[in-house]
Every structure is written in structure tokens, then in C-alpha cells.
Amino acid sequence: MKPLSVASAFSAALPASGTACANEETRSLPTFDIIGRLQLDLSEEPPFGDDIPVDRRARLGLAAQFTEHWGGVIDLDFAGDQIAEQDLLIWYRPSASHRFVFGHNKVPSVMDEKTDDLFSTFLERATLAQFSPGYALGVSYEFAKNGWHAEVGVFGTGSDGDSFVLDHDGAQAGVRLGRVITRETGDQFHLGVSGHVADISSAAVYGGALTPEINAGPRLLQFSLSAPDTASFLGFETGLALDAVSVQAEAGARRFASNSGPDVQAEGGYVEATFMLTGEHRSLNPANSTFQRVNVLRPLSAGGYGAFQIGARFSLTRIEQGPALSNELTSASLALNWYPEDRVRVMVNWVRHDTSSLAFIPVELADGASGDTLGLRVQLDW
């Protein structure tokens, strides 16, 4: 399961994972908050057997604000018998609109990747987000004012996220720009662009594999690049929040350049729509141009029945290497989510994937391979 970064929220002066205290401005400094989440996933392709795979994951960390202008985050991911560092950073905020981040954090990337998985509709992100560069050590600058958001950073060694199998030792840089327009009615519209470039020439061979948007799915669209040179990405994003309806869509292309053979060109996109059956409004945060937490109108603790959400997503990804090698992955997902409380969620996802022209796929997967996967998640955060 791909870990997700804590997105920045200037209003709380802390990266917003949904764990920053709502009354941050009234608390005396310094402040220290324990942040975390627990997730239990069950997913399998039908017909279902007696031994359904279970994926247990926990995140635990500390968010601190030392002074009016300085703070930091330590955030660790525990999955199975592995521990992975997420945000290990210090931030400096000279004013409400500007922030500098130093340390190990997420390279600026696409909207779906920057959205905290606590707030996303589906168990896993769209395939396009697997083009994202992941975490690395570096420095970045963030700006947010009047609905405008900008983030740019320079980083060192990275792994290009979970989808790419070989690390690289070269430098990389990322940028993301966006604008959220909020009307008096509360309706919102977002447009944005993101880009990334990395030096991957230190790797003798560079490769990767994309999955069909669920943790239990097979690794498809594999590729290998000899004598790699650079990797670059350009993407466009949009979002709409209208009463109980939300829409999000992105498209982008990534190019892996080689010094000794044909380059690899990966391109794709997705569109997703959600509807809150119980009337809640899923809003965009202008400070980071991502969708935020669903605030339950009738929680169980107040004698209500919680919130119910349905969603659908379609995505298409194509990878080409020269004129003769090309393959394509399409995924369709349906979601039904129940929020008994603001910080508790039960998710059910169904994902259908289809492939064609599987030139890079292992021989046991024939051309036209397809499958269905049902996933369940129980989630709690604080």
C-alpha cells in the first residue's frame, strides 16, 4: 500500500493530516500533538476463498509547533514487519502565506497523490498517481493566498514512489501550482498543473510496474529501461465541489529517457465523481488544492446514523517503448463508504481491470487479461 504525505495547511501552521488541533491559534506555544491512524484492509479477487489476505497498517507520529514561525513533524508508517519514514521535517513560516520545509517529505506531485488517504474516496489512488516521485530528502517552498497555491522543491536521492523498483541517486525537482475559486454559496472549482524531473542516470537499469488501483491487484504494465538518463512528468488537474457532489480529474504523461535505446513513454488519466447520500459537503482546501475530510452531520455519538458516500472512477494508462512495444491498462472502480464519526470510516471498493497488448507483462498473463477485486477497509485516525 502506498503511503501518503501529510499535506500542508497554513491556517493550522502544521501539515494537515486531519490531526492538527482546531484551536491551534489559541493554544500556548510550544505545542505537541500525537498523530496517527489505523487501517485494516481485506481484499481478494473472486471466487473468494477461506484465506482472504489481510493488510494491517498503522501510522504514528508527532506534530510540533515550537514558536510562532517554527515547527516540525515526525511521521512513521508501520505495515507488516516493515517501518518506513514518511515526514521527517522542520518547517519555517515567516508569514501566513509562505512556508519553507526542510527534511524528508513528499516531492510535489499530482493532486491525487497529495490528497491524504484519510480523505480520499477509494482504497487506493488512481494509476496516474503511481507516476508520482514519492518521498525524498530536500527543501521546498509553499505559497497560499486568495485561493492560489504553489509548491516547488529540490530533492536528492529518491525511489520514484512505490511503483518503480529501482532507486536512483540523482537530484530531482518538483512543482505544483493551483487555484481554488470559492463562491459565496460554498461551491468550489479548481484548476492546477504539476511537473517533475529527475536524474536517474546513476541506475544501470531502471524499471517499474503499475497496479490496477487496489492493493491486492497484480503488478501490470511492467517495463525495463537500460542506460537510463532522465525521468520527467507533466500533469493537469481539476476539481469541483458542488453541494453533495464532488468531481476530480487528472491527466499527465511521464517520459523515461535512455542513452542506449528507445525511451519509455507513460501517459494516462482518470475521472472520478462522488455523492454524499446524507447531504454532507466535501470541500476543497485552497491552501493545498486538495479535497478535505468529510464532516459528518449526524454522527452516531449524537444519536445519528453517520454519513454515506458513493463514488465511481474510470482510469486509463498506456505505456510505450519504441514503435513495437505498447500496452494499456483500464480500471473501473465503485465505492461505498460509511462514516459513523468524523474520524472513523468503513470502505467497500470494487475494481475491474482490463489490459491489452501486454508486451511487458510476464508470460503467464496473456493479452487481454482482466480481473475483478473486492476490497474492504476499516479506518480510524486521531
N, C-alpha and C positions, 0 to 999 in steps of 0.2 A: 504494500500500500504506500502510495507516495505521500510523504509528509508535506505539510503545508506551512508556509511562513505566517508569522503574526503581522498583519497589515498595520500601517501607521495610521494613528488618529490624533490629529493635532489638538483637538479640543480636550483630550484627556492627558496630553503630554506623554503618552505611552503608546507603544504598539498595540493596536486594538485587536485583541483576540476574543473580545466579549468578556474579558475578565477584569478590565480596568474598572475601578470604583466609580460609580456615577457621581459621587460627591467629592471627586478628586480635588477640585478647586478649594473646598472648604477645609480640607484636612491639613494639619500642620506637617511640615517637612522636617526630616525625610520620611517617606512612606515606603512600605514594603508589602507587597501582595503576593500570596502564593497562587499560582495559576496552574490549571491542569484540565485534563479531560480523560474519560474512559470510554473506549469503544469496543463493542463485541460484534463481530461480523460472522455470518454464516452464509455461504454461497456455494452453489453446485449447479452443474448442467443436468437437466432431466434426461433419463429417469433417475429419480433420487434414490440413493442407497441408504444403508444403515449408518455409514460413516461419513457424515457431512462435514467438510472442512470448516474449522472454527479458527478465526483470526482474532487474537486479543491484542489490544494496543492501548497504551497509556502515554499521556504527555504530562510532564510535571516540570514546573519552573518557578522562577521568582522575577517579578517585575518591580523595579525600584525607581523612585524619583528622589534624588539626593538633595537638589536645590531647585530653585525656580527654573533653571536652564539646563540642568544635567540629570540624566537618568540612565538606566540600563536594564537589560533583560537576559536572563539565563533560562533556556528552554530545551529540555531533553525529551527524546522520543524513545519509548520502550516498546518494542514489538518482538514477540517471541523471546529468544535469548540474545537479542541484539539491542544495543543502546546507540542512538545516533544523536549528535548535537544538531539543534535547529538554530535558534537565535542565540548567539553569544556576543552581545554587543553593548556598546556605550553610545548614547545619543546626546547631542547638544542642540538646544533650541534657543537661538538668540531672540526670536520673536514668535508670535503666534502663527506666522505664515511660513516660517523657514525652519528646517531641521537638518542636521548632519548626523549620519550614522557611521560608526566605526566598528569593525569586527566582522564576525561570521553571521551573515544573514542572506536573504534571498536576493539574487540578481533581478533587477527589473525585468518583467516578463508580461505575458498576456493576462487579460482580465480574469479568466477562469482560474489560472494558477495563483493569482494574487488574492482571490476570494478565499477566505478562511473556510475550511471544510465543515466547520461548525454551522455555517450559514448557507452552504450550497444545497441544492435540491436533490442531487444524485449522490450515490455512494462514491463514485469516482468521477474525476474530471473528464472532459471531452478529450479525444485523442490529440487534438491540436495542442493542448497543454503539455503533452509529452514532448513537444519540441522545446519546452522551457529549459533554461540553463540550470535551475536548481540553486543550491546554496554554495557560497564561496566566501573567502576572506577578502574584505576590501573596504572601500569607503564610498558613501553615496550621499546625495543631496536631495531633499524633498521640499516641494513648494506647494502650498494650498491656500487659495484665496478666491472668494467670489465665484465659487463653482469650478475654478480651474485647478488642475492637479498636474504636477510634473515630478518625475523622479529620474535621476541619472546617476550612474555609478561606474566605478572602475574596480575590477577584482582580479585576483590571482588565480591559482590553481582551482579547477572545478571539475565536476563529474558530469555536467550536462544533464542533471536530473537523474531519475531512476530508470529512464528508458534506454539510456546509452551505456554500453557495457564497459567502456574503457575511459579512464580518467585522462586528463591532459594537464600539462604543467605550464601552459602558456597563459598570457594575460587575456582578459575578456572585459567587455564593456556592455552595458545595457541602458536603455532609456524607455520611458513610458510617459505619454502625455495624454491628458483627457479633460473633458469639460462636462459637468453635470448642470443642466438647466432645470431649476425647480420653479414651478408655477405656484401661484397663491393657493390653488386647490390641493397642493401636495403632489400632483403628478410630476414625474421627472423624466428627463431624456438625456442620454449620454452618448458621446462620440469620443473615440480615442484611437491612438496608434502606439505601437511598441516596436522596438528593434533591439537586436543583439548581434555582437560579433565576437569571435573567439579565435585565438591562435591554437590550433590542435596539431601543429607540426611535430610536437615532441613525441607523439604516439606513432609507433611503427605501423600499427594497424588500428583503424577506428571503425567502430560498428555500433549497431543498436537494434532494438526491436520494439515495436509498438503493440499494445494490447487493446482489446475491444471494450475498454471503458468499464471493466469490473475486475476486481482483484483475482477472482478465480478463473478468468479467461486465459486462453493460450496466448503466448507471445507470438504475434504475427508481424508481417511486413519487416522481416529481418533484412539487414544489409551489412556489407563489409566494405571498407574503403582502405586501399593500400596507399602508402605515402601521402597521408592527409596533410592539408595545408591550413585552410581556414574554414570556419563554420559561421554562417550569417543567417539572420532571420528578420523578416519584416511582416507585421501583422496589423490588422484593423479590427476595431471592436465597437459595439453599440449596445445600449441597454435602454429599457423602457419600464417604468413603474407607473401603472395606471390603476388606481383603486386596488382591487384584489388580484389584478393581473400583472405579471412581470414577464418581460421578454429579454433575452440576451443572445447575441450572435457575434461570432468572430470568424475571420478568415486570414490565412497567412501562408507564407512559403519560407522554407529553410533550405539552404544550399550548403553542401559539404564539398569543398574543392579539394582536388587531388593533384599532386605533382607528377603522377605517372600513369594516370588512366582517366576514364570518364568520371565526371563529378556525379554526386548523388543529389537529386532534386526532390524534396519532400514538400508537398502542399496539401492544404486541407481547410476545413471549416466546419462549423456547426451552427445550429439554431435551436434554442430551447425556449419553452414557454411554461409558466406555472400559473396556477389559480388557487387562491385561498378559499376553500369552500365555506369557511366560517367567518369571512369578511375581513381578515387582517390585511394590513398593507405592508408589502415587502419593499423597503425603501433602499435607495442608493445613498452612499455616504460621499458627499462632494469632496471630502478630504483625501480620499484614495480611489474614487471612482469604482467602487465595488458594492455589491449587494450586502446588506447587513442582516442582523438577527431578526427573526420573526418574533414580535412581541404578542404573546397570547392574550386575547381579550377575555377569555373565560377559562382560566386555569383550574385544575382540579382542586387546588388549595383554597379556591374561593367558591367552591361548590359548582363549578362549571364542568365542561366535558373536554376542554383543551381546544386545540386548533387542528384542522385537517387541510392538507395541501395535496394537490395532484400536479404532475408535471410530465412533459414529453420532450424528447430531444432526438434530433437526427444529425449525424455527422458523417463526413466523407473525407478520407485521407488517401493520397496517392503518392507512391514513391517510384522514381525512375532513375536508372543508371545506364546512360547511353541509349541508343535507339532501339535496342533489342530487349532490354530488361525493364519490365514495368509491372507493378501490382497495385491493387486497390482494396481498401477496407471500408465498408459502410457499417454503421452501428445505429440501431434504433433503441431508445430506452423509454420506459414508462416508470413513473414513480408515484407512490402513495405514502405520505408521511403524516404521522400523528405527533403533535406537540402537547403532552399533558401539562407541561410547565415551560417557561421561557428557556430553561437550560437542560431540558430532558426531551429526547426525540427518539421515536421508533420509525425506521425507514424500511420500505419494501421496494426493491427495484427489479425490473425485468429488462434484460438486454438481449437483443438479437443482433448477431454479426454475420456478415457475408463478405467473402473475398473472391478475387478474380485475378487471373494471370499471375500465379504465385511463383514467380521466378526465383525469389529469395527464400521461400518458405521451405522448411525441412521436407524431405521427400514423402514422409508419412502423411502430410497434409496435401491432398490433391487440389487441383484447380477447382474453384467454386466451393471451397469448404465453407460451412456455415454452422451456426450453433446458437443455442439459447441458454441463458444463465439467469437464475433467480437468486437474488441476494437480500439479506436481512441485516439491519444494523440497529443496535440499541446503544444510545449515546447519552452521556452525562458530562457536563463541564461546569467549572467554577472559576 
